[in-house]
Amino acid sequence: MRQIILFFLMILSSSLLAQELKIDVKVNAPKLKLADPRVFQTLERSVSEFLNNTKWTSDEFETHEKIEGSLLITITEEYSTSSFVADIAVQGIRPVFNSNYTTLLFNRLDKDFKLEYEEMQSIEVSKGIYIDDFSSLLSFYVYLLLGMDYDSFSPLGGEQYFQIAESVLNAVPQNSVNAAGWSLSGKKENRYWLMENLLNPRYRPYRQSTYEYHRLGLDVMSDDPDRGKAIMVSVLKEMDKVNESYPNSIVLRNFLDSKRDEIIEIFKGGSRGQKNTVYNLMARLDPSQMSNYAVIRQ
């Protein structure tokens, strides 16, 4: 009996180590009038279990290698006890080599998502097969996070996961209640255009640059900060070229929204020439936020 118990404990331990994600899930429902608050407690638990207990890749992840992040669902309207509108904030975090520092890899607010959910409703992986909009949304962002994480460790390393995310997107029917967020005809910052940018060959210099920013820049900062900063300046110059060719693209906006505070913190301690270079680059890349970059030149 003891051997059997140990065997199953080993299987359980192996299973827990294998999972790729460690996502903190929160559901806020501040203005409820119709729904039972327990529904959202169940929703929070179900989403957390779905994200963190599902095996998403064929690779093995140790505990310290897991992709961390957060998912915040804020209920903004309720139509019935099971029909809602929500803003969904998704963040992905990447550890930086040989340090206790983590860097924000992905930061996105998906607004006005129409959410149908009943207590104890199952959530399933939508890998090219449409189940419901919420399962598709969660699966989409998981594969997107995986793609971005793998891209940051090897050039174009996330390609297969971006392709799976695209298959999730393509499986959503055109008559979906959230069609505007999934379709070509929607806003230029929707899920369709995010995926289009990431898989479009013309944006490959952007993806190559994200690898260089993380693996060749941030990851060497603990050993050689001057080299790391130099690489990051060259990345910002490449991003500037991408912006000249494809101004205000959604992938570049995501990069800036994720990295703005980090860039400021790193380069406010740079050389005078480096500070001026970065400030001028950000004036072109992120002009609406220039008041935040003023500290770089002080």
Secondary structure, DSSP 8 states (H G I E B T S, - for coil): -HHHHHHHHHHHHHHHHH--EEEEEEEE-TT-SSS-HHHHHHHHHHHHHHHHHS--SSS---GGGSEEEEEEEEEEEESSSSEEEEEEEEEEEEE-TTSS-EEEEEEEEEEEEEEE--TT------SSS---HHHHHHHHHHHHHHHHHHHHHSTTTTHHHHHHHHHHHHHS-TT-TTHHHHSTTS-TTSHHHHHHHHH-GGGHHHHHHHHIIIIIIGGGTTT-HHHHHHHHHHHHHHHHHHHHHSTT-HHHHHHHHHHHHHHHHHHTTS-HHHHHHHHHHHHHH-GGGHHHHGGGG-
